[in-house]
Amino acid sequence: MSVTREPGLRVPAWVHDVVASVLIVAFNAAVVAFRPGEISPAWVVATSAPAALMFVRRRYPRTVLAAVIVFSVVATLLPPSGAGTIVAPAFALFSTASVVPRWRGWMLTAGCAVVLAVAVSVGQDVSFGAALAQSGLVCGIAMALADAARTRRAYTDELRLRALRAEQTREAEAARAVAEDRLRIARDLHDSVAHRISVMSLSAGVASSTLESNPQAAQEALSTIRSASRAVLTDIGALLGSLREQTVVGLASLDELVGDFATAGLEVDVRVDGDVAALPAPVDVLAYRVVQEGLTNAMKHGDGDARLGITVTPEQVRVKVRNRVGRAARTHTSVGASYGLLGMRERVEEAGGVLEAGRVGDEHALSVRVPLAAQVRA
């Protein structure tokens, strides 16, 4: 997983450490140049040690700050008394204030300013007020720069986090879209192909059982299989085409659908109330799939007949399919548990509708209500 990087060149941390050390040494060298002969070995150690500590100030910021303050106080009290000793505390304070809460950073700033001011006022002929103004100004600038650096770092981290979340969201949306496409393909396979396969299976059973006793019926069953197989190939071609371009079916093809089932031996009594042509396209497709599923189950589990009712009102469309339960299915109690009804129930509920399926005496009833304002997924 890639994360958006901050634009621009990024200077390595060690470069900053080198710059800080060079500046500290440069200020100390300036003191040596202006006051020759007054330098003690202890002063050299006290002013050189902070320069070396700059390379570990990020790893141990608080420890380095405390040590640098101590060295600076010692250097201020020793000859040549102090010019330039404020530089090392400023760098150490910057590193510490960048990683502690803002209020604590300002407290450290005030404390460092007071301690350094006391040391300067004692080690030099300077009033405490003037020394405090000087140390306060330098420490305040260090704290302000540290606060700006922390704000910029927080802003950069937030941008990176947002970029990471955006990428995770895109990946989640892509995964969800793939899952929806898989579910849609599974539904379309069932809706457009499964009922044809059912016709072929039932016709094959008729042909095998009547091949010797009734050759004419077997011949008709084989003809039905041939017709259904051609229809299956057509449906599969349409399904493959829908993967590239959406293919729309609807109740305008109701007569053709009922004719297919009639050819397979299912007598369907159809009653339509209302204008099916006025249905919104998504609802029209869903209603067609409900009829297809209901008649398929009626052919598979019924006694060869079914009653289909479609009612269109200004608010909703209602589809009812009823059929007598055949002998082979009378021992089953969960006719609605098939994958077809499961997928159909999901589609109807996504559209805000209601699907009811179950046994009513010796009949199986499927009833679906879908609001016309439904937003149905393809």
Solvent accessible surface area in square Angstrom, and as a share of the most:
residue,aa,sasa,rsa
1,M,137,0.61
2,S,78,0.50
3,V,66,0.38
4,T,91,0.53
5,R,209,0.76
6,E,47,0.21
7,P,124,0.78
8,G,69,0.67
9,L,184,0.91
10,R,191,0.70
11,V,78,0.45
12,P,66,0.41
13,A,51,0.39
14,W,159,0.56
15,V,46,0.26
16,H,87,0.39
17,D,10,0.05
18,V,59,0.34
19,V,78,0.45
20,A,0,0.00
21,S,13,0.09
22,V,89,0.51
23,L,74,0.37
24,I,4,0.02
25,V,82,0.47
26,A,51,0.39
27,F,96,0.40
28,N,15,0.08
29,A,55,0.43
30,A,43,0.33
31,V,8,0.05
32,V,59,0.34
33,A,77,0.60
34,F,170,0.71
35,R,92,0.34
36,P,99,0.62
37,G,85,0.82
38,E,92,0.41
39,I,54,0.27
40,S,27,0.17
41,P,112,0.70
42,A,53,0.41
43,W,3,0.01
44,V,68,0.39
45,V,95,0.54
46,A,4,0.03
47,T,7,0.04
48,S,55,0.35
49,A,27,0.21
50,P,3,0.02
51,A,9,0.07
52,A,67,0.52
53,L,45,0.22
54,M,0,0.00
55,F,106,0.44
56,V,60,0.34
57,R,9,0.03
58,R,112,0.41
59,R,185,0.67
60,Y,116,0.44
61,P,16,0.10
62,R,131,0.48
63,T,93,0.54
64,V,4,0.02
65,L,10,0.05
66,A,60,0.47
67,A,30,0.23
68,V,0,0.00
69,I,22,0.11
70,V,90,0.52
71,F,62,0.26
72,S,3,0.02
73,V,35,0.20
74,V,61,0.35
75,A,1,0.00
76,T,1,0.01
77,L,88,0.44
78,L,46,0.23
79,P,69,0.44
80,P,2,0.01
81,S,25,0.16
82,G,5,0.04
83,A,54,0.42
84,G,16,0.15
85,T,13,0.08
86,I,30,0.15
87,V,18,0.10
88,A,4,0.03
89,P,1,0.00
90,A,18,0.14
91,F,49,0.21
92,A,1,0.01
93,L,1,0.00
94,F,61,0.25
95,S,10,0.06
96,T,0,0.00
97,A,0,0.00
98,S,10,0.07
99,V,85,0.49
100,V,3,0.02
101,P,63,0.40
102,R,121,0.44
103,W,147,0.52
104,R,99,0.36
105,G,0,0.00
106,W,118,0.41
107,M,124,0.55
108,L,56,0.28
109,T,9,0.05
110,A,59,0.45
111,G,35,0.34
112,C,12,0.07
113,A,6,0.05
114,V,70,0.40
115,V,67,0.39
116,L,5,0.02
117,A,0,0.00
118,V,67,0.39
119,A,5,0.04
120,V,21,0.12
121,S,28,0.18
122,V,108,0.62
123,G,25,0.24
124,Q,52,0.23
125,D,154,0.80
126,V,54,0.31
127,S,72,0.47
128,F,90,0.38
129,G,48,0.46
130,A,55,0.43
131,A,1,0.01
132,L,61,0.30
133,A,68,0.53
134,Q,102,0.45
135,S,3,0.02
136,G,27,0.26
137,L,116,0.58
138,V,42,0.24
139,C,0,0.00
140,G,20,0.20
141,I,93,0.47
142,A,7,0.06
143,M,0,0.00
144,A,52,0.41
145,L,104,0.52
146,A,0,0.00
147,D,30,0.16
148,A,61,0.47
149,A,33,0.26
150,R,41,0.15
151,T,74,0.43
152,R,155,0.56
153,R,104,0.38
154,A,60,0.46
155,Y,136,0.52
156,T,14,0.08
157,D,71,0.37
158,E,66,0.29
159,L,80,0.40
160,R,88,0.32
161,L,68,0.34
162,R,146,0.53
163,A,25,0.19
164,L,51,0.25
165,R,136,0.50
166,A,44,0.34
167,E,28,0.13
168,Q,82,0.36
169,T,78,0.45
170,R,148,0.54
171,E,84,0.37
172,A,61,0.47
173,E,80,0.36
174,A,57,0.44
175,A,63,0.49
176,R,118,0.43
177,A,46,0.36
178,V,89,0.51
179,A,58,0.45
180,E,50,0.23
181,D,68,0.35
182,R,176,0.64
183,L,73,0.36
184,R,34,0.12
185,I,53,0.27
186,A,54,0.42
187,R,22,0.08
188,D,14,0.07
189,L,82,0.41
190,H,52,0.23
191,D,8,0.04
192,S,15,0.10
193,V,17,0.10
194,A,29,0.22
195,H,4,0.02
196,R,33,0.12
197,I,82,0.42
198,S,16,0.10
199,V,9,0.05
200,M,47,0.21
201,S,71,0.46
202,L,75,0.38
203,S,8,0.05
204,A,47,0.37
205,G,38,0.36
206,V,72,0.41
207,A,9,0.07
208,S,85,0.55
209,S,82,0.53
210,T,29,0.17
211,L,108,0.54
212,E,166,0.74
213,S,94,0.61
214,N,68,0.35
215,P,86,0.54
216,Q,118,0.53
217,A,25,0.19
218,A,1,0.01
219,Q,100,0.44
220,E,99,0.45
221,A,8,0.06
222,L,76,0.38
223,S,51,0.33
224,T,17,0.10
225,I,35,0.18
226,R,121,0.44
227,S,47,0.30
228,A,8,0.06
229,S,36,0.23
230,R,139,0.51
231,A,22,0.17
232,V,13,0.08
233,L,126,0.63
234,T,94,0.55
235,D,23,0.12
236,I,64,0.33
237,G,40,0.39
238,A,47,0.37
239,L,15,0.07
240,L,106,0.53
241,G,34,0.32
242,S,12,0.08
243,L,85,0.42
244,R,224,0.82
245,E,134,0.60
246,Q,97,0.43
247,T,65,0.38
248,V,101,0.58
249,V,43,0.25
250,G,7,0.07
251,L,6,0.03
252,A,105,0.81
253,S,39,0.25
254,L,13,0.07
255,D,123,0.64
256,E,117,0.53
257,L,2,0.01
258,V,23,0.13
259,G,32,0.31
260,D,43,0.22
261,F,1,0.00
262,A,57,0.44
263,T,85,0.49
264,A,26,0.20
265,G,52,0.50
266,L,2,0.01
267,E,128,0.57
268,V,28,0.16
269,D,90,0.47
270,V,57,0.32
271,R,170,0.62
272,V,61,0.35
273,D,59,0.30
274,G,51,0.49
275,D,85,0.44
276,V,36,0.20
277,A,93,0.72
278,A,73,0.56
279,L,15,0.07
280,P,51,0.32
281,A,63,0.49
282,P,48,0.30
283,V,1,0.00
284,D,27,0.14
285,V,38,0.22
286,L,2,0.01
287,A,3,0.02
288,Y,19,0.07
289,R,25,0.09
290,V,0,0.00
291,V,0,0.00
292,Q,7,0.03
293,E,6,0.02
294,G,4,0.03
295,L,0,0.00
296,T,6,0.03
297,N,11,0.05
298,A,0,0.00
299,M,19,0.09
300,K,90,0.38
301,H,62,0.28
302,G,18,0.17
303,D,68,0.35
304,G,28,0.27
305,D,41,0.21
306,A,3,0.03
307,R,102,0.37
308,L,4,0.02
309,G,22,0.22
310,I,1,0.00
311,T,55,0.32
312,V,23,0.13
313,T,47,0.27
314,P,119,0.75
315,E,122,0.55
316,Q,59,0.26
317,V,2,0.01
318,R,77,0.28
319,V,2,0.01
320,K,87,0.37
321,V,2,0.01
322,R,78,0.29
323,N,5,0.03
324,R,117,0.43
325,V,3,0.01
326,G,5,0.05
327,R,205,0.75
328,A,94,0.73
329,A,3,0.02
330,R,111,0.40
331,T,115,0.67
332,H,107,0.48
333,T,132,0.77
334,S,74,0.48
335,V,24,0.14
336,G,23,0.22
337,A,75,0.58
338,S,44,0.28
339,Y,188,0.71
340,G,4,0.04
341,L,0,0.00
342,L,90,0.45
343,G,13,0.12
344,M,3,0.01
345,R,77,0.28
346,E,60,0.27
347,R,14,0.05
348,V,0,0.00
349,E,102,0.46
350,E,76,0.34
351,A,6,0.04
352,G,56,0.54
353,G,10,0.10
354,V,66,0.38
355,L,9,0.04
356,E,92,0.41
357,A,33,0.25
358,G,29,0.28
359,R,86,0.32
360,V,82,0.47
361,G,63,0.60
362,D,99,0.51
363,E,31,0.14
364,H,10,0.05
365,A,16,0.13
366,L,4,0.02
367,S,15,0.09
368,V,2,0.01
369,R,66,0.24
370,V,3,0.02
371,P,47,0.30
372,L,36,0.18
373,A,89,0.69
374,A,10,0.08
375,Q,155,0.69
376,V,29,0.17
377,R,134,0.49
378,A,68,0.53
